[in-house]
C-alpha cells in the first residue's frame, strides 16, 4: 500500500512543463498539454562507491513514472528515494556494494550476480547510473558470465553484453499491474497531460495527407504522418554504436 501523506519536502524539485513546445513556442510533440501540476521526486539512480546499508521507510506514489518509489534511510542518517522493487515492505533492509547480499532491493556489480537472477536499474556503463529496466514490472535476466562481461536478456528479447562492473539491483520493479490499469474516462487522460488525437482522414487536405474527399473516405495511400513520413513499417532505430554489445536484436525488429 502506497504512503498516503505528503512526500519528503527536501527531495522535491520544481518541474517545468513545456506542453510539447520548443523554445520558440512551436509545437514539436502533438497531443500534450494541460496536465495537473506536479513536482519532481529526486530519485537516486546513481550507485556510489563503497558499501551502504539502509532501511526502507515507506513506499510512495510518484506521478512522474509508472513505478512506485521507496524512501530509504541510510546509516549516515541521509534519506533518498529509490525505485521500489517488487514485494517491497516497510522495514526491509537494503544494501549496495560489492559485498551486498543477493536479495531483492540490494545493488551489486553484475559480475557478482548469479546466473538466472532477475535484476533492474542496470547501468549501461560503469558509474553512469541506472538506465535500463526502470519502469513498472520491468526486469532483465542474467543468462551468462564470460570473463569481464556479463550477458543479460531484456524484456524485449534483446540480448546484450555488458561490463561486469556495471551495477544492478536484484529483483524486478514493483507495481507490475500498472499496464492493466483502465483510465475509465477521457478526463483522467487530460489530468495526465494527454490531449485528444484527431484522425488524419477527418481533417482537410491542407492539414493532413489523408484528409479531404467527399463524404467518409479512406486515406487512399499507406499511412503517413502529417509531414508525409511513413508511420508503419519504416525502421527509425539508429544504433550503429550498439552493434558490438547487442548480441541478439529485440524480437519485433
ABEGO torsion letter per residue (X at the ends): XBBABBBBAAABBBBBBAGGBBAAGBBABBGBEGBBBBBBBBBBABBBBEBBBBBBABBBBBAABABBBBBBBBAAGBBBBBBBBBGBBBGBBBBBEAABBBBBGBBBBAAABBBGBBBBGBBABBGAEBABGABBGBBBBBABBBEABBBBBBAAGBBBBBBAABBBBBEBBBGAAAAABBAGBAAAAAAAGBBBBBBAAABBAAABAABEEBEBBBAGBBBBBAAGBBABGBBABBBAAAAAABABBBAAX
